Amino acid sequence: MNWPPLLLHLKVPSGDGFIGLWLPWFLIYPVLLLLMLIALPVVIILAIILVPAGKARPLVMAGPYVWRLLFAMRGLKLDIQTGNRKMMFDFI
């Protein structure tokens, strides 16, 4: 079973070294679920309107696609470097 990332390890440059911040990423999921539930009536109405044109499927599948994208982020490491500045995001 694929689990979503629970923590975000953020390394921010500070002087000569880095400051490591551990952010609880799992607190974002209830907020996303609430936003999806709030948007559900609008999505249903738009899907009913767009069914005759054949454009309803991408609108209806946007929620599951976003959820699958979040679950696939576990293990993602981003190293961003601009000039002499460097920042690292690590989804654990």
Buried (B, 14 or more C-beta within 10 A) or exposed (E): EEEBBEEBBBBEEEEEEBEEEEEEBEEBBEEEEEEBEEEEEEBEEBBEEBEEEEEBEEBBEEBEEEBEEBEEEBEEEEEEEEEEEEBBBBBE
